[in-house]
Amino acid sequence: MLDEEEHLQEQLFERLRLYGERNKEQDFWLMIEPKFLDKFPNITKRLKRPAVALVSTNGPWITFMKLRLDRVLQENYEADSLEEALACTPVSLEFEKPEKWVAPYPKYESG
């Protein structure tokens, strides 16, 4: 999802900009390999690893994002604290470069 969903980055940047303009507290997080996934065995068996989760306290916005992203599974999760909800398992990410880039613009390269 992180490497293939280019509009995800655009949506998150736009949301951060909007929240900054309105002095609104951030209510969404992008998490890599969240620990709460273990509570959903029916979902985890369908995931590639490492998994990514977009987490928010704003249900309508999550539904909005689900409709705009490919290969997304949705579930509700209630944690006792924000720290519990945002706990992640450390993981190293490496993305493979596509053999043939077909977009009419250059692929983003970090750095």
C-alpha positions in Angstrom: 0.0 0.0 0.0 2.7 2.5 0.9 4.5 2.0 -2.4 1.6 1.6 -4.8 -1.1 3.9 -3.4 0.2 7.3 -4.6 -2.9 9.2 -3.7 -2.7 7.9 -0.1 0.2 10.3 0.5 -1.7 13.1 -1.1 -4.8 12.5 1.0 -2.8 12.4 4.2 -0.8 15.6 3.4 -4.0 17.4 2.6 -5.7 16.3 5.8 -2.7 17.4 7.8 -2.7 20.8 6.1 -6.5 21.2 6.8 -6.0 20.3 10.4 -3.1 22.7 10.7 -5.2 25.6 9.2 -8.1 24.9 11.6 -5.9 24.2 14.7 -7.5 20.8 14.9 -5.8 18.0 16.8 -4.7 15.1 14.6 -7.1 12.1 14.8 -5.5 9.7 12.3 -2.2 7.8 12.1 -0.5 5.5 9.5 1.0 2.5 11.3 3.3 -0.2 10.0 2.8 -3.6 11.5 0.4 -2.5 14.4 0.2 -4.9 17.3 -3.6 -4.9 17.4 -3.7 -6.9 14.2 -3.2 -10.0 16.3 -6.7 -9.5 17.7 -8.2 -10.1 14.2 -7.0 -13.5 12.9 -9.5 -13.5 10.0 -7.9 -10.3 8.7 -4.3 -11.1 9.4 -4.4 -14.4 7.5 -5.3 -12.3 4.4 -2.5 -9.8 4.8 0.9 -9.5 3.3 3.6 -8.6 5.7 4.6 -6.1 6.8 1.0 -4.8 7.1 0.0 -1.2 7.2 -3.0 0.3 9.0 -4.6 3.7 8.7 -6.1 4.3 12.1 -8.5 7.1 13.0 -11.0 8.1 15.6 -13.1 9.6 12.8 -15.3 6.7 11.4 -16.8 8.6 8.4 -13.3 9.7 7.2 -12.0 6.0 7.5 -15.0 5.0 5.3 -14.1 7.8 2.8 -10.5 6.6 2.7 -11.5 2.9 2.3 -13.5 3.8 -0.8 -10.4 5.5 -2.3 -7.8 2.8 -1.7 -7.3 -0.6 -3.2 -6.9 -3.9 -1.4 -8.2 -2.5 2.0 -9.8 -4.4 4.8 -11.7 -2.6 7.5 -12.4 -3.4 11.1 -13.3 -1.6 14.3 -11.0 -1.6 17.3 -11.3 0.1 20.7 -8.2 0.5 22.8 -7.9 1.5 26.4 -5.4 4.2 25.5 -3.9 5.9 22.5 -0.5 4.3 23.3 -2.1 0.9 23.1 -3.9 1.6 19.8 -0.7 3.0 18.2 1.7 0.2 19.4 3.7 -1.3 16.5 6.1 -4.1 16.0 9.5 -2.8 14.7 10.1 -3.8 11.1 12.4 -2.9 8.2 10.8 -1.8 5.0 12.2 -2.4 1.6 10.4 -1.7 -1.7 11.1 -3.4 -5.0 11.4 -1.2 -8.0 9.0 -2.0 -10.8 10.6 -3.5 -13.9 8.7 -1.1 -16.1 7.4 2.2 -14.9 4.4 3.2 -17.0 3.2 6.4 -15.4 3.7 9.6 -17.5 5.8 11.1 -14.6 8.9 10.0 -12.8 8.5 7.7 -9.8 9.2 9.3 -6.4 12.6 8.4 -5.1 13.3 9.0 -1.4 16.3 11.2 -0.5 
